[in-house]
């Protein structure tokens, strides 16, 4: 394999080389030269009054006693970035690890401080919302295929346990927003093409009526994919509305729709396959025509009422999803209906603030499995109804003592899992139900030093088993496994964030430790190919995160993040293949990660260079096989402010990915069967396009 660059010093040296030519211009500030315009696409870690919606009740970056990142993506960045995968907008956020599988059928691997490491598809252990509508269902599984990264405007990430805010799947929280309201009506269209048959069209429009704002967006994406059997096509539509009822109350509406008729699944490769033919597909996936066909629609509505010293928020949401998923071992169909309600009330008193809230949700899945006969439905093997109900209440309080603030919160969750077997026999009826309850406390201290906030925080999280994990019992009796319980997390963190005005630099640093107990571990029994689960042992997550945004010159912005992850199994109970896992590193997570980017603007020319280094990491729990370290670089160039006609602006752009054509696996399948761990990333490739904006 071509090794590429594989050291952290090389990454920073390359960033320095990119900076040096521009530094020779010697401009000291904006007034000195009109050649520079400061980039605006940056993580906001300075102490601006940015409301943290993920905290459920009023909290800002100037007061939040926990590690949080907020990112507002500039219009220029949204216009000129390809916007094809979630690792584009999330790249560089410390603590967040996004692997692009280059496989739309299973989505990106995403974890926050290691939570979600064991997910084979979708996202586990992290709570995700888009425009206020949960992408994480009551059972804890998140599906991301609805999201078009090209239209994401704002991102919030809480980088630690959040069950005190959001309940199940509380290893972290990610809130995405596509709402892009503007004062003047506008329409923009964009066409993008590139390597591997990429062809994408985007459209976005916004307008105002009286005091109300509306915006809609849509896209169509088709790509052959760089691997065999990896075609993907998706049509996405969405929109947002903000209606002002009076000077105290507001209504918001959102909707999104996905139609994906083609999403082939190439599967994973062995080490030999990765070395010899990384563009190949798993033969089993091809023979069984593994793929996914998806239709998904969702909506949300919110009402906000503001008083002089209080605020009431009420939100409702609903969705429908139809999934057909032929896999090598089964032909699966799931028809889902889900919906929910949440509300919160907060009150500012003279010497403290408090708030309470209530959440409720339901998930109803009709699941059928057939034998997969060369990509066609065979014999029906499973027919069941899976329902999950959740109800929760929470409260928080915050008490300032001068510059020191003490805060605390408590949430109670009740979840009811029900399964009705419609394919039952007299000797094997898997109908049953399980109920789970969880009490999730959190507490924090923060101290305001002016331009700096320092905090210490304790928080908790829990993650329930899914219905599939509950129904598979090694004793082959019916109903749900009565011995399977949620994973539970206790986390502590110490952090600081703020701004050094003399250097035009913002910094965010945090050190943390988390203990995850009652780990949900997969296992198999003799002469049986089915997967079963048990609670056994624990894991320890220790780490350090550092983020820097430094405007070294007007128009030259350097962004860098570093993450150290010492995540290990910490129990003698944990075994695999008869070997103890105690002291082994968690697979799928590198110990060292570095991300860097430079934004540079000279007149209308905008350049952005990106680099990413990943240390090697194990791909199996027994720590015998590794995914090699890698460093990759991307370069994006765009020409802004081309205005051939009044009210019309044209922006062409081009992006080259993996400039040095490094061979590497961008993602892995943890503990993959038969040594099929690796999901290869493409070599050097490009995207190019043109955006046209009409302003009225």
SVG drawing of the C-alpha trace seen along z (x, -y; Angstrom):
<svg xmlns="http://www.w3.org/2000/svg" viewBox="-50 -51 57 78">
<polyline fill="none" stroke="black" stroke-width="0.4" points="0.0,0.0 1.1,-3.6 1.9,-4.8 1.1,-8.5 2.2,-10.8 1.9,-9.2 3.1,-11.6 1.7,-14.5 4.7,-16.7 4.3,-16.3 0.7,-17.5 1.6,-20.7 4.6,-21.3 2.3,-21.1 -0.1,-23.5 2.8,-25.9 3.9,-25.6 0.4,-26.6 0.4,-29.6 3.9,-31.0 3.3,-32.3 0.3,-34.4 2.2,-35.8 4.7,-37.5 2.0,-40.0 2.5,-41.5 -0.9,-43.0 -1.5,-43.9 -5.2,-44.6 -8.2,-45.1 -7.6,-48.8 -4.1,-48.3 -5.2,-46.3 -8.4,-45.6 -7.0,-42.2 -8.3,-40.4 -11.7,-39.5 -11.8,-37.5 -13.4,-34.0 -16.5,-33.5 -16.8,-29.7 -15.5,-28.7 -16.3,-26.9 -17.6,-29.4 -15.7,-28.6 -15.2,-32.2 -17.7,-33.5 -20.4,-34.9 -24.0,-34.8 -24.8,-31.8 -27.8,-29.9 -27.2,-26.2 -30.4,-24.5 -29.0,-21.0 -29.1,-22.0 -32.9,-22.0 -33.2,-25.0 -31.5,-28.4 -27.8,-28.0 -25.1,-29.9 -21.5,-29.2 -20.6,-31.9 -22.1,-29.8 -22.5,-26.2 -20.6,-24.0 -19.9,-21.2 -17.9,-20.7 -19.9,-22.1 -19.0,-23.1 -21.1,-25.3 -20.5,-25.8 -22.2,-28.3 -21.3,-27.4 -20.8,-30.4 -22.8,-30.9 -19.5,-30.9 -18.6,-27.5 -22.1,-26.0 -21.8,-27.2 -18.3,-25.9 -18.0,-22.7 -19.3,-19.5 -21.5,-18.7 -21.7,-14.9 -21.0,-13.3 -21.3,-14.3 -17.6,-14.2 -17.4,-17.5 -19.3,-19.8 -18.3,-17.8 -14.6,-17.5 -12.4,-19.2 -14.9,-19.2 -12.9,-17.7 -14.1,-14.5 -16.3,-13.6 -15.0,-10.8 -16.7,-10.4 -15.6,-7.7 -16.8,-8.0 -17.5,-4.3 -18.1,-5.4 -21.1,-3.2 -24.4,-5.1 -26.3,-1.9 -24.9,-1.8 -24.0,-5.4 -21.0,-6.9 -19.5,-5.6 -20.0,-8.3 -18.9,-8.3 -18.5,-11.0 -15.7,-10.2 -15.9,-6.6 -19.6,-6.2 -21.2,-4.5 -18.0,-2.5 -19.8,0.8 -22.5,-0.3 -22.4,1.9 -24.7,-0.5 -26.3,-3.9 -25.4,-5.5 -25.7,-4.1 -25.1,-5.8 -25.4,-9.4 -28.6,-11.5 -29.1,-13.4 -31.8,-15.8 -32.3,-17.7 -34.4,-20.9 -35.8,-19.8 -37.0,-16.4 -35.2,-13.4 -33.2,-11.2 -32.6,-9.0 -35.6,-6.9 -36.9,-5.9 -34.9,-2.5 -31.7,-4.5 -30.8,-3.8 -30.2,-6.8 -30.6,-6.8 -28.8,-9.6 -29.7,-9.0 -32.3,-11.8 -29.6,-14.5 -28.1,-16.4 -24.9,-17.9 -25.0,-20.6 -27.9,-22.4 -26.7,-22.2 -26.4,-25.7 -25.8,-25.3 -24.3,-22.5 -24.2,-22.0 -22.3,-19.2 -22.3,-18.3 -19.2,-16.2 -20.1,-14.0 -23.0,-12.1 -26.4,-13.9 -29.0,-11.6 -29.9,-14.3 -31.0,-16.3 -32.1,-13.7 -32.5,-10.3 -31.7,-7.1 -28.6,-7.0 -27.1,-9.7 -23.4,-9.4 -23.4,-12.8 -25.7,-15.1 -25.6,-16.5 -28.1,-19.1 -28.3,-20.0 -30.2,-22.9 -31.0,-23.6 -33.0,-26.8 -31.4,-29.5 -33.7,-32.6 -32.5,-35.8 -33.8,-39.4 -34.1,-39.5 -35.7,-36.9 -33.2,-34.7 -32.9,-31.6 -29.7,-29.6 -29.1,-26.6 -25.9,-24.5 -24.7,-21.7 -21.8,-19.5 -20.0,-16.7 -16.9,-14.7 -15.1,-11.4 -17.0,-8.0 -19.9,-9.3 -20.9,-12.0 -23.8,-14.2 -25.7,-16.4 -28.1,-19.3 -29.2,-21.5 -31.7,-24.3 -32.6,-26.5 -35.0,-29.4 -36.0,-31.8 -38.5,-34.6 -40.4,-36.7 -44.1,-37.6 -44.7,-40.4 -42.8,-39.3 -42.7,-35.6 -39.8,-33.8 -39.8,-30.7 -37.2,-28.6 -37.2,-25.4 -34.5,-23.2 -34.1,-20.1 -31.4,-18.0 -30.9,-15.0 -27.7,-13.0 -26.4,-10.1 -23.0,-8.4 -21.6,-5.2 -19.2,-4.9 -15.5,-4.1 -16.1,-0.5 -18.0,2.2 -21.6,2.5 -21.8,-0.9 -24.3,-3.0 -26.4,-5.5 -29.3,-7.8 -31.2,-10.0 -33.9,-12.7 -34.2,-15.0 -36.6,-17.8 -37.0,-20.0 -38.2,-23.3 -38.6,-25.6 -41.0,-28.3 -40.9,-30.8 -44.1,-32.6 -44.3,-35.6 -47.6,-35.6 -46.8,-38.7 -43.9,-40.2 -43.9,-37.4 -44.8,-34.2 -43.5,-32.4 -44.5,-29.3 -42.0,-27.2 -42.6,-24.4 -40.1,-22.0 -40.4,-19.1 -38.0,-16.8 -38.4,-13.9 -36.0,-11.3 -36.5,-8.9 -33.6,-6.6 -34.3,-4.0 -30.7,-2.8 -28.2,-2.3 -26.0,0.7 -23.9,2.2 -20.4,3.4 -19.6,4.8 -16.2,4.9 -12.9,6.4 -10.1,8.5 -6.6,7.1 -5.6,8.9 -8.5,7.5 -7.8,4.0 -4.2,4.4 -4.8,5.9 -8.2,4.4 -9.6,1.8 -12.3,0.9 -13.7,4.5 -16.9,5.5 -17.5,8.4 -18.5,11.2 -21.3,12.2 -22.8,8.7 -22.7,8.9 -24.1,12.4 -27.0,11.5 -27.5,8.0 -27.2,6.4 -28.7,3.0 -31.1,0.6 -34.3,-1.1 -35.6,-3.9 -38.5,-6.3 -38.6,-8.6 -40.7,-11.7 -40.9,-13.7 -42.3,-16.9 -42.1,-19.1 -43.9,-22.0 -42.9,-24.3 -44.4,-27.0 -42.4,-29.5 -44.0,-31.9 -41.7,-34.5 -42.5,-36.3 -40.5,-39.0 -38.6,-36.5 -39.8,-33.1 -40.2,-31.0 -42.4,-28.2 -41.5,-25.8 -43.8,-23.1 -42.7,-20.9 -44.3,-18.0 -43.0,-15.7 -43.8,-12.7 -42.3,-10.5 -42.9,-7.6 -40.2,-5.4 -40.2,-2.4 -37.0,-0.4 -36.3,2.6 -32.9,4.0 -31.6,7.1 -28.5,8.3 -26.3,11.4 -28.1,13.3 -31.7,12.0 -34.1,9.9 -35.4,7.3 -38.4,4.9 -39.3,2.5 -42.3,0.1 -42.0,-2.5 -44.3,-5.1 -43.0,-7.3 -43.9,-10.5 -43.5,-12.5 -44.0,-15.5 -41.7,-17.6 -42.2,-20.7 -40.1,-22.8 -40.7,-25.8 -38.0,-27.9 -38.1,-30.8 -35.5,-33.4 -35.7,-34.4 -33.8,-37.3 -31.0,-35.0 -31.4,-31.7 -33.0,-30.1 -34.9,-26.9 -36.7,-24.8 -38.8,-21.7 -39.8,-19.6 -41.7,-16.6 -40.9,-14.3 -43.0,-11.5 -42.4,-9.4 -43.6,-6.2 -41.9,-4.1 -43.9,-1.4 -42.0,1.0 -43.6,3.7 -40.6,6.0 -40.5,8.9 -37.5,11.0 -37.3,13.4 -34.5,15.6 -32.4,13.8 -32.2,15.8 -29.9,14.0 -31.4,10.6 -35.0,11.8 -37.4,12.6 -37.4,16.2 -39.1,18.0 -40.7,15.8 -38.7,16.3 -39.8,13.6 -42.9,11.4 -43.3,9.3 -44.5,6.0 -42.0,4.0 -43.2,1.0 -41.3,-1.2 -42.9,-3.8 -41.0,-6.4 -42.0,-9.0 -39.6,-11.3 -39.5,-14.3 -36.6,-16.5 -35.6,-19.5 -32.6,-21.9 -31.5,-24.6 -28.7,-27.2 -27.5,-29.4 -24.8,-32.1 -22.5,-33.2 -20.8,-36.1 -18.6,-34.7 -19.1,-31.2 -22.2,-29.3 -23.5,-26.0 -25.9,-24.0 -27.6,-20.6 -30.3,-18.6 -32.2,-15.3 -34.1,-13.3 -36.3,-10.3 -37.0,-8.0 -39.4,-5.2 -39.3,-3.0 -41.6,-0.1 -40.4,2.3 -43.0,4.6 -42.8,7.4 -45.7,9.3 -44.7,12.3 -47.0,12.7 -45.0,15.7 -45.3,17.8 -45.3,21.5 -46.3,23.5 -42.7,24.0 -41.1,20.7 -43.2,17.6 -40.9,14.6 -43.6,12.3 -42.8,10.4 -42.2,7.0 -39.6,5.3 -39.6,2.1 -36.6,0.0 -36.3,-3.0 -33.4,-5.3 -32.5,-8.2 -29.9,-10.5 -28.4,-13.2 -25.9,-15.8 -24.1,-18.6 -21.6,-21.3 -19.5,-24.3 -18.3,-27.1 -16.2,-30.2 -16.3,-33.2 -12.8,-34.9 -14.1,-37.4 -12.8,-36.1 -12.5,-32.6 -14.9,-30.1 -13.6,-27.2 -15.8,-24.4 -16.0,-21.0 -18.9,-18.7 -20.4,-15.3 -23.0,-13.8 -24.5,-10.4 -25.8,-8.4 -27.6,-5.2 -28.2,-3.1 -30.9,-0.4 -30.6,2.7 -32.7,2.7 -35.6,5.0 -33.4,7.3 -30.9,7.6 -33.6,8.3 -35.4,11.0 -32.4,13.3 -32.1,15.6 -29.6,18.4 -32.0,20.6 -34.4,20.4 -37.4,19.6 -39.9,16.9 -40.2,13.3 -37.5,10.7 -34.4,11.6 -35.1,10.7 -31.4,10.5 -30.4,7.8 -30.2,4.3 -29.0,0.9 -25.4,-0.2 -24.8,-3.0 -22.2,-5.8 -20.7,-8.0 -18.5,-10.9 -16.4,-13.6 -14.7,-16.4 -12.7,-19.5 -12.5,-22.1 -11.9,-25.7 -12.8,-27.8 -12.2,-31.4 -10.4,-33.9 -7.0,-35.5 -7.8,-38.9 -4.2,-39.9 -3.6,-36.9 -7.1,-36.8 -7.3,-33.2 -10.0,-31.1 -9.2,-27.9 -11.2,-25.0 -9.6,-22.3 -11.1,-19.5 -9.9,-16.5 -12.4,-13.7 -12.9,-10.3 -15.9,-8.0 -16.8,-4.6 -19.3,-2.5 -20.7,0.5 -23.0,3.3 -21.5,3.3 -23.7,4.9 -21.5,7.6 -22.2,9.8 -21.5,13.5 -22.3,16.8 -22.9,20.3 -21.7,23.6 -23.3,24.8 -25.4,21.6 -24.7,18.7 -27.0,16.3 -25.8,13.3 -26.8,13.0 -26.1,10.3 -25.2,10.1 -24.3,7.4 -20.8,8.1 -17.9,5.9 -17.1,2.3 -14.9,-0.1 -12.9,-3.1 -12.7,-6.2 -9.9,-8.7 -9.1,-11.5 -8.0,-15.0 -9.4,-17.4 -7.9,-20.6 -9.3,-23.0 -7.7,-26.2 -9.0,-28.9 -6.3,-31.4 -6.7,-34.3 -2.9,-34.8 -3.5,-37.5 -6.6,-39.3 -8.0,-36.8 -5.9,-33.9 -7.5,-31.6 -5.9,-28.5 -8.2,-25.9 -6.8,-22.8 -7.9,-20.1 -6.2,-17.3 -7.8,-14.4 -6.1,-11.8 -8.3,-8.7 -7.2,-6.1 -10.3,-3.9 -9.9,-0.4 -11.8,2.7 -11.6,2.7 -13.0,6.0 -11.8,9.6 -15.4,10.7 -15.0,9.5 -13.7,12.3 -13.7,13.1 -12.7,16.5 -11.7,17.6 -9.3,14.6 -9.7,11.9 -10.1,8.4 -9.1,6.6 -6.7,3.8 -7.3,4.1 -8.0,1.0 -11.5,0.4 -11.4,1.2 -12.3,-1.4 -10.9,-4.5 -7.3,-5.8 -5.3,-7.1 -4.2,-10.2 -6.1,-12.3 -5.3,-15.6 -7.4,-17.8 -6.1,-21.0 -7.5,-23.5 -6.4,-26.8 -8.8,-29.3 -7.2,-32.0 -8.9,-34.7 -7.2,-37.0 -9.8,-39.4 -12.4,-37.0 -10.2,-33.9 -11.0,-31.6 -8.7,-28.7 -9.2,-26.1 -6.6,-23.4 -7.5,-20.5 -5.4,-17.8 -6.3,-14.8 -4.1,-12.4 -5.3,-9.2 -3.1,-7.0 -3.4,-3.3 -6.2,-1.5 -7.3,2.0 -10.2,3.4 -11.1,6.3 -11.6,6.5 -8.8,9.1 -6.4,6.5 -4.6,8.7 -5.4,6.7 -4.9,3.0 -6.0,0.4 -2.9,-1.4 -2.3,-5.1 -2.9,-7.6 -2.7,-11.3 -4.7,-12.8 -5.0,-16.3 -7.8,-18.0 -7.8,-21.4 -10.8,-23.5 -10.7,-26.6 -13.6,-28.9 -14.1,-32.3 -16.5,-34.5 -18.4,-37.6 -18.6,-37.1 -21.6,-39.3 -22.3,-39.4 -25.8,-40.8 -27.4,-42.9 -28.7,-40.7 -26.9,-37.6 -23.7,-36.1 -21.8,-33.1 -19.4,-31.0 -17.4,-28.2 -15.5,-25.8 -13.3,-22.7 -12.1,-20.4 -9.3,-17.8 -9.5,-15.1 -6.6,-12.8 -4.1,-15.0 -1.2,-12.6 -3.2,-9.5 -2.8,-7.7 -4.1,-4.1 -6.0,-3.7 -9.2,-2.3 -11.4,-5.2 -13.6,-3.0 -13.8,0.5 -16.3,3.1 -15.6,3.9 -15.0,7.6 -15.9,8.3 -16.6,12.0 -14.0,13.8 -11.5,11.0 -13.6,8.6 -12.8,5.5 -11.9,2.9 -13.9,0.3 -11.5,-1.4 -11.4,-5.0 -10.9,-6.3 -7.6,-7.5 -7.1,-11.0 -10.5,-12.3 -12.2,-15.6 -15.5,-17.4 -16.3,-20.6 -19.4,-22.7 -21.0,-26.1 -23.4,-27.9 -25.7,-30.7 -27.5,-32.9 -30.4,-35.2 -31.1,-38.0 -34.3,-40.0"/>
</svg>
